[in-house]
Amino acid sequence: MSSPVTEAGSYINFSATTTISQPNVQLLGVFVSSTSGTATLTVSDGASTAISTFTPLAGTFYPFPLTCKTSAVFTVNGTLSATALFTM
């Protein structure tokens, strides 16, 4: 039997490096509302990289359907404003 698809959850707005300190947090994705052309974002599960560094575009939703075993860490370099969507 397949697992149900989750399309709603909690959110956290961030513009600097942010950690969701909850084990087994399930990420749904990140909406980037604004960014400088050179800003980058990396998503880690504790100390392990889950999503390698990339340059996001403003006005874009990036689906990240993954579970972070220890914590979800969003590392921001540059100017970026975003919202992470997740469930626990």
Sine and cosine of phi, psi and omega as CSV:
sin_phi,cos_phi,sin_psi,cos_psi,sin_omega,cos_omega
0.00,0.00,0.72,-0.70,-0.01,-1.00
-0.99,0.15,0.40,-0.92,0.03,-1.00
-0.99,0.17,0.52,-0.85,0.05,-1.00
-0.93,0.37,0.49,-0.87,0.04,-1.00
-1.00,0.06,0.79,-0.61,0.03,-1.00
-1.00,-0.09,0.83,-0.56,-0.01,-1.00
-0.88,-0.47,0.14,0.99,0.01,-1.00
-0.59,-0.80,0.45,-0.89,0.00,-1.00
-0.12,-0.99,-0.25,-0.97,0.05,-1.00
-0.99,0.15,0.17,-0.99,0.00,-1.00
-0.60,-0.80,0.37,-0.93,0.12,-0.99
-0.59,-0.80,0.78,-0.62,0.06,-1.00
-1.00,0.04,0.62,-0.78,0.02,-1.00
-0.50,-0.86,0.45,-0.89,0.08,-1.00
-0.68,-0.73,0.04,1.00,0.07,-1.00
-0.63,-0.77,0.10,-1.00,-0.01,-1.00
-0.82,0.57,0.76,-0.65,-0.12,-0.99
-0.69,-0.73,0.59,-0.80,0.03,-1.00
-0.84,-0.54,0.73,-0.68,0.20,-0.98
-0.99,-0.12,0.98,-0.21,-0.12,-0.99
-1.00,0.07,0.91,0.42,-0.02,-1.00
-0.69,-0.72,0.84,-0.55,0.05,-1.00
-0.91,0.43,0.55,-0.83,0.03,-1.00
0.86,0.50,0.55,0.83,0.08,-1.00
-0.94,0.34,0.72,-0.70,-0.01,-1.00
-0.97,-0.23,0.92,-0.40,0.00,-1.00
-0.99,0.16,0.63,-0.77,0.12,-0.99
-0.98,-0.20,-0.61,0.79,0.02,-1.00
0.34,-0.94,-0.10,-1.00,-0.01,-1.00
-0.72,-0.70,0.75,-0.66,0.14,-0.99
-0.98,-0.22,0.83,-0.55,0.02,-1.00
-0.99,-0.13,0.92,-0.40,-0.05,-1.00
-1.00,0.03,-0.56,0.83,0.07,-1.00
-0.44,-0.90,0.43,-0.91,0.00,-1.00
-0.29,-0.96,0.44,-0.90,0.19,-0.98
-0.99,0.17,0.30,-0.95,-0.04,-1.00
-0.90,0.43,-0.28,0.96,-0.07,-1.00
-0.93,-0.38,0.07,1.00,-0.01,-1.00
-0.92,0.39,0.56,-0.83,0.07,-1.00
-0.79,-0.61,0.34,-0.94,0.01,-1.00
-0.68,-0.74,0.68,-0.73,0.10,-1.00
-0.77,-0.63,0.64,-0.77,0.04,-1.00
-0.90,-0.44,0.80,-0.60,-0.03,-1.00
-0.83,-0.56,0.43,-0.90,0.15,-0.99
-0.97,-0.24,1.00,-0.06,-0.13,-0.99
0.90,0.43,-0.88,-0.48,-0.01,-1.00
-1.00,-0.06,-0.10,1.00,-0.04,-1.00
-0.99,-0.12,0.75,-0.66,0.00,-1.00
-0.95,0.32,0.80,-0.60,0.06,-1.00
-0.99,-0.16,-0.69,0.72,0.05,-1.00
-0.83,-0.56,0.91,-0.42,-0.03,-1.00
-0.89,0.46,0.35,-0.94,-0.03,-1.00
-0.81,0.59,0.77,-0.64,0.06,-1.00
-0.60,-0.80,0.28,-0.96,0.02,-1.00
-0.98,-0.21,0.97,-0.25,-0.05,-1.00
-0.98,0.19,0.40,-0.92,0.07,-1.00
-0.98,-0.20,0.63,-0.78,0.05,-1.00
-0.90,0.43,0.57,-0.82,0.03,-1.00
0.97,0.23,0.39,0.92,-0.07,-1.00
-0.83,-0.56,0.67,-0.75,0.12,-0.99
-0.98,-0.17,0.79,-0.62,0.03,-1.00
-0.94,-0.35,0.94,-0.34,0.02,-1.00
-0.96,0.29,0.77,-0.64,0.06,-1.00
-0.80,-0.60,0.97,0.24,-0.03,-1.00
-0.98,0.20,0.99,0.15,-0.01,-1.00
-0.56,-0.83,0.34,-0.94,0.05,-1.00
-0.95,-0.32,0.79,-0.62,0.07,-1.00
-0.99,-0.11,0.88,-0.47,-0.09,-1.00
-0.92,0.40,-0.61,0.79,-0.07,-1.00
-0.97,-0.26,-0.78,0.62,0.03,-1.00
-0.18,-0.98,0.37,-0.93,0.06,-1.00
-0.98,-0.21,0.85,-0.53,-0.03,-1.00
-0.89,-0.46,0.85,-0.53,0.04,-1.00
-0.96,-0.27,0.94,-0.33,-0.03,-1.00
-0.99,-0.14,0.87,-0.49,-0.04,-1.00
-0.95,-0.30,0.75,-0.66,0.16,-0.99
-0.83,-0.55,0.85,-0.52,-0.06,-1.00
0.98,-0.19,-0.29,-0.96,-0.04,-1.00
-0.98,-0.20,0.89,-0.46,-0.07,-1.00
-0.48,-0.88,0.63,-0.78,0.12,-0.99
-0.80,-0.60,0.82,-0.57,-0.11,-0.99
-0.53,-0.85,0.20,-0.98,0.07,-1.00
-0.77,-0.64,0.83,-0.56,0.08,-1.00
-1.00,-0.08,0.70,-0.72,0.04,-1.00
-0.93,-0.36,0.71,-0.70,-0.09,-1.00
-0.39,-0.92,0.27,-0.96,0.14,-0.99
-0.77,-0.64,0.29,-0.96,0.03,-1.00
-0.82,-0.58,0.00,0.00,0.00,0.00
